Amino acid sequence: METGIIFNNKVLDIVLISMLSAQLYKLFETLFRKKKMIWSRLWETGGMPSSHSSSVVALATAVAITEGLNSVGFAISTVFAIIVMYDAAGIRKAAGEHASVINQLTEFFMTAFDKKFKNEKLKELLGHSYAEVFAGAVLGFVIALLMKGYLLR
């Protein structure tokens, strides 16, 4: 079996391709929607599709392809994927909603009491909706399946 590009590991290659595909989608979706290139979308969190989900599902799928469904590696990567996707749609999404409320309160107090707070707003786009997590998972699964020939070569 030939070696991969990243640390001579083909599974890592697939994960990176999946992650970059999700982030590039966000970049171009923003370009078409807002008619301008916002380069920070390449490394920002949140949005459709979830690059966290695409990465971990691509990882689990690539491990299943190379080691089998009954391998310890597949079990570990699947549990890891479940935890990451749960976190993206649950905890990180809630943190983003909290940041939104805090930003609104800060704006209110600054206006109502002419009080100056830290000028920087809290980042609100931290997590994902269930649809964004699901779309990322499907993307990761499809990319790993499409790259099966590369993995097994």
N, C-alpha and C positions, 0 to 999 in steps of 0.2 A: 504494500500500500504506500502510495506517495505521501509525502508530508505536506502539511498546509502552509499557509503564508504567515499566520500569526503564531509565533512560538512553535512552528511546525505542527500545528494542531488544526485539522480541518473542521472540527466541531466549533472551535472558536471563530473560524472564518465564517461559518454559517450564522453564528450568533451576531457577529459584527454586521454582516450583510442585512440581516433582519432588522437590527436596530437602526442602521443607516437608512434603510428603506422607509421605516416609519417616520424618522425625523425628516427625510427629504420630502415625504408626502406632506408633512406639516408646513414645510417651507414653501412648496409650490401651491398648496391649497391657500395659504395666506397671500401669495402673489396673485392668484386669480381672484380671490375675494376682495382684497384691499388694493389691488393694482399697484403694489409696490413690494419690493423684496425686503423682508425683515430677517436678516441673517441670524439674529439671536434665536429664531425658532429652531435652528439646528441643534441647540444644546439646552433649550428650555424644557421644563417638565410640563405635563398636562397636555390636553388636546387629543384630537383624533388622528391616528390610532395610537394606542399606548405602546411606546417603544419598550417599556418595561415588560409588558405582556408578550410582545412579539419576541423579545430576546429570550425570556425564560421558556416560552413554549418551543421556540426554535431549538434551544438547548435540550429540552426533554425529548423532543422528536428526533434530533440528531443522535442523541445517546441511544434511543430506542432502535434506530436504524443500524447503528454501529455495534451495539452491545446486546440488544434484544430487550424485550419487554420484561423479562424475568431477572434482569441484572440489578445489582445493587446501585449502580450508577443511574439507571433509569428511575429507580425508586427515590433516590436522593434528589435528582433533578425535578421530578414531578412534585414532591413535597415542597421543594424550594419554589417552584412555579406557583403553586397554590398560595403559599404565604405571600409572595410578591404581588400577585394579582389581588388578593384580599386586601393587602395594605394599600395598593394604588386606588382601589375603588372605595375603601372604607376610611381608614385612618387619615391618609393624605388628603382625600377629598374633604373630610370633615375639617381638617386643619385649614384648608383653603377657604371654606365657608366661614370659619372663625375669623380668618384674616380679613375677609370682606366686611364682616360686622364691625371689627375693630377699626378698619379704615373709615367706615361710615360714621362711627362714633367720634373718631378723631376729627373728621371734617366738621361734624356738628359742633363739637366743643371749640374748635378753632374759630368757627363763624360766630357762635353764640356768645362766647366769652372773650373774643379777640385774643385768644391764647395761642401762642406759637408752639407747636410740637415738632418733633423730628420731621423734616420735610419729605422723607422717603416713605412711600406707601409700602405696606406689606404685600408680598407676592401672594396673589389669590389663586392663580392657576397652578395648583400643586398636585392634585390628584386627578382621577378620571371617573367618568360615568361608567355604568356597567356596559353600555354600548361601546365605549372607547376601549375598555378592557377586552371585551369580546372580539372587537375588530382587530386589535393587536394580536390576540391569541390566534385568530384565524390566519392573519398575515404570517406569523412565525411558523405555524404548522405548514402552510402552503410553501413557504420559501424552503423550509427543510426538506419537504417532499420533492420539490423541484430540483434540489441540489443532491438528491440521493445518489445519483451517478457519480458526482464529485466525491461524496463521502466514501463510497465503496471502491473507488478506483485505486 
